[in-house]
Amino acid sequence: QVQLVESGGGLVQPGGSLRLSCAASGSISSLYAMGWYRQAPGKQRELVATIAPGTRIDYADFVKGRFTISRDNAKNTVYLQMNSLKPEDTAVYYCNTLREVFRLPWGQGTQVTVSS
């Protein structure tokens, strides 16, 4: 079964940047739309950004203009470049398929903490 491993999180000051990676242990297929999600303490998991096999990319309003999602199908990896980070971006970040019918087991996520 394909496993997802997120990495790249850490502690960063407001206004800083981080680049997250999500590596799949097997093919995530160029047919799957992938997404980055995040979950802050006490809150539900929310969708941050999605990337379809073609060129379609979508962002949640709260990250538009700051985050960039990309994928490398040859490496079975999805990335999230996060710039101009804010304290409210603090959360555990996960990647997974966009459509629930294709959902893979959730990885352990990667912690992003934005604090001065």
URSULWO-V463054 format. One record per backbone hydrogen bond with DSSP energy under -1.0 kcal/mol. NH is the residue of the N-H (numbers start at 1). CO is the residue of the C=O. If there is no record, write none. Layout:
nh:NH co:CO
nh:NH co:CO
//
This chain:
nh:5 co:23
nh:7 co:21
nh:12 co:113
nh:15 co:85
nh:16 co:13
nh:18 co:82
nh:20 co:80
nh:21 co:7
nh:22 co:78
nh:23 co:5
nh:24 co:76
nh:25 co:3
nh:32 co:29
nh:34 co:51
nh:35 co:96
nh:36 co:49
nh:37 co:94
nh:38 co:46
nh:39 co:92
nh:43 co:40
nh:46 co:38
nh:48 co:36
nh:49 co:36
nh:50 co:58
nh:51 co:34
nh:52 co:56
nh:58 co:50
nh:60 co:48
nh:63 co:60
nh:66 co:63
nh:67 co:63
nh:68 co:81
nh:70 co:79
nh:72 co:77
nh:77 co:72
nh:78 co:22
nh:79 co:70
nh:80 co:20
nh:81 co:68
nh:82 co:18
nh:83 co:66
nh:85 co:16
nh:89 co:86
nh:90 co:87
nh:91 co:112
nh:92 co:39
nh:93 co:110
nh:94 co:37
nh:96 co:35
nh:98 co:33
nh:102 co:99
nh:103 co:100
nh:110 co:93
nh:112 co:91
nh:113 co:10
nh:115 co:12
//
